[in-house]
Structure formats: structure tokens, C-alpha cells
């Protein structure tokens, strides 16, 4: 490593469903995960929406995609579509 460089960790990956594709080169991806409640020990479904960069406008609503963390591309966009895992039916 030379001076000025710093080592960074692995970039985060998430997988979710395309919620909206109405913007140009941007999709909204809904990511669901299960979290155990600390007191009641019940599993809760936590949902979060991420705005992701889709360079080719290839994603449609309902597609299952994998997104990866990237540098800030706009005010809210910090993720990019890595691959389309499954196309939506119909």
C-alpha cells in the first residue's frame, strides 16, 4: 500500500424485489429480512427500500435483483444493481 491509500472492507450485498422503476437509470429495491425481537423472541419482518443505479434500465417491477454498495451517485443513491436473479412473471 502506498501513501494516501487506505484498505476498505468488502462491499455489502443485498437481494430484494424491484418496487419501482419509474425513474431513469434508477430502481427502488425492497429488501426484507427477519429480525428477532430482543424481549419477546418473535421474528419480525423488517423492510427497507434502497435506490439503486440501473445503467441499462433492464429491471422491471417484480424482478428479484442483487444490489451492491457503491460510492454516492446522487443524494439518495448509494447502491447499484449487480444482477437480475429472477425476472418477474407476466
C-alpha distance (Angstrom), angle and dihedral (degrees) to the residues before:
residue distance angle dihedral
X1 . . .
X2 3.77 . .
X3 3.78 126.9 .
X4 3.80 113.7 -73.0
X5 3.80 96.1 26.2
X6 3.74 121.2 106.4
X7 3.76 129.6 -165.3
X8 3.79 115.8 -114.3
X9 3.77 129.3 -163.5
X10 3.76 128.9 -119.8
X11 3.78 116.0 -61.4
X12 3.79 115.5 -111.0
X13 3.80 120.2 -106.1
X14 3.79 126.0 -157.4
X15 3.76 132.6 178.4
X16 3.77 123.7 -149.8
X17 3.78 148.6 133.9
X18 3.80 124.6 -80.0
X19 3.80 106.0 -110.3
X20 3.81 99.4 179.0
X21 3.81 136.7 5.1
X22 3.81 100.7 177.0
X23 3.81 95.1 116.9
X24 3.79 124.5 79.7
X25 3.83 111.7 -98.9
X26 3.81 90.6 -12.0
X27 3.79 132.6 98.8
X28 3.79 130.9 -175.3
X29 3.81 110.8 -131.6
X30 3.81 121.9 -161.1
X31 3.81 111.7 -147.4
X32 3.81 119.6 -167.1
X33 3.79 126.2 -165.7
X34 3.78 136.1 169.7
X35 3.80 118.1 -118.6
X36 3.78 124.7 -174.2
X37 3.81 113.9 -129.6
X38 3.82 108.2 -120.1
X39 3.79 96.0 -137.0
X40 3.80 106.6 27.2
X41 3.83 96.9 34.6
X42 3.80 90.7 -138.7
X43 3.79 119.5 138.0
X44 3.79 115.0 -116.5
X45 3.79 125.6 -162.0
X46 3.81 107.2 -127.5
X47 3.80 117.2 -165.1
X48 3.78 127.8 -164.7
X49 3.78 131.5 176.5
X50 3.79 121.7 -139.5
X51 3.80 127.2 -170.7
X52 3.80 108.6 -135.7
X53 3.80 133.5 -172.2
X54 3.82 114.3 -113.6
X55 3.81 106.0 -175.3
X56 3.83 97.3 -172.1
X57 3.84 97.9 36.8
X58 3.82 86.3 -123.6
X59 3.81 98.6 141.8
X60 3.80 123.8 92.4
X61 3.80 130.7 -168.6
X62 3.81 110.0 -77.6
X63 3.82 96.9 25.9
X64 3.80 116.3 133.9
X65 3.82 107.9 -129.7
X66 3.77 140.1 176.1
X67 3.81 116.3 -132.9
X68 3.78 130.0 -165.7
X69 3.78 131.3 -154.9
X70 3.80 114.9 -106.0
X71 3.78 141.5 166.2
X72 3.81 116.8 -66.2
X73 3.81 108.1 -76.1
X74 3.81 96.5 177.1
X75 3.78 139.2 -14.3
X76 3.82 94.0 -66.4
X77 3.81 104.1 12.2
X78 3.82 115.1 97.3
X79 3.83 100.6 140.9
X80 3.80 135.7 71.0
X81 3.79 131.1 -156.9
X82 3.81 107.7 -106.4
X83 3.81 98.4 -178.3
X84 3.77 144.3 -20.8
X85 3.80 106.1 -114.4
X86 3.81 98.1 -175.3
X87 3.79 132.2 3.6
X88 3.81 119.1 -131.0
X89 3.80 119.2 -102.1
X90 3.80 116.8 -106.0
